[in-house]
């Protein structure tokens, strides 16, 4: 039987595909996971600490979507797609696990699929996937997506996580899957790139990657604990004070789409009341 065009393409470019797949799992996807979990863990210090970091991220302004797509989403999709190709047998897979057991081999593939499904759900749950108003209003929000608001970071994230124990469980499973896949993938990346070849070097790398994974798991789960312990109303007060201070100094441009709906409605009611008071005062002076 003649090989298919797809199989022959993958076979011809196996060396390049494997290295790009391996590299994309570490930089930028793996690096982003470390930064993201560390940023979220700052909520343990309080809503103000988390909000300050979110403001720094959103200070990128108009280039933020370019950074997200160029350095996060597209590399993630590439890594996931070719990961599935490897799992389905489109590329030989024994070179990465010549010295490891079947359980570890199985867990790497399983956690990769769980991590990808979790990330897709997480992005929808918190951000709604797309920042189009019609999509958010008619699709994402009715399906309990797009819960996160950058200018009310801790309160909206905490509210979303605290909505159901099931959500907390799903986040715990997803975080652990991402951490295991990254830590174990770092070890296999060293084999793919010829960094640790001998059994002794691989054992040392194994210990280092295991320690890295445990520490990152602690960081990731601490952020989940912090989100569950957030006092939503108290956090919202702190966030609103920070928002008003930054708006007054010009550091932040007023943007209702980045604030929680309750704060926006309250602000509109306050503004309407102020305008009515001004009109009443004007009438009184006229009379």
Number of C-alpha atoms within 10 A of each C-alpha: 3 6 9 9 9 10 14 13 11 17 15 11 12 15 11 11 17 21 14 17 19 20 19 22 24 19 15 16 21 22 14 15 20 15 12 12 21 16 18 25 23 21 25 17 10 18 26 19 16 20 26 15 16 18 18 10 12 14 13 12 10 9 10 13 14 12 12 12 12 13 16 20 16 14 21 20 14 15 24 20 14 17 20 15 14 15 17 11 10 17 19 13 14 10 10 17 14 9 11 12 9 10 8 12 15 12 15 19 16 14 21 23 18 18 23 19 13 20 16 13 18 18 16 20 22 20 19 24 17 13 13 10 11 10 13 18 14 10 14 23 17 10 13 13 21 24 21 24 19 20 26 27 28 31 27 26 22 24 19 21 24 18 11 10 11 11 14 18 13 14 20 16 17 20 24 21 22 24 26 23 24 28 24 19 20 24 22 23 22 17 20 19 14 10 14 18 12 11 10 10 13 19 13 12 19 17 12 14 19 17 13 17 21 15 12 23 21 15 19 25 19 19 20 25 17 20 27 19 14 22 16 19 12 11 20 22 15 17 24 15 12 18 20 13 13 15 14 12 9 10 12 17 11 15 10 14 13 14 20 19 14 10 15 15 12 11 13 12 12 12 12 12 12 12 12 12 12 12 12 12 12 11 10 9 8 7 6
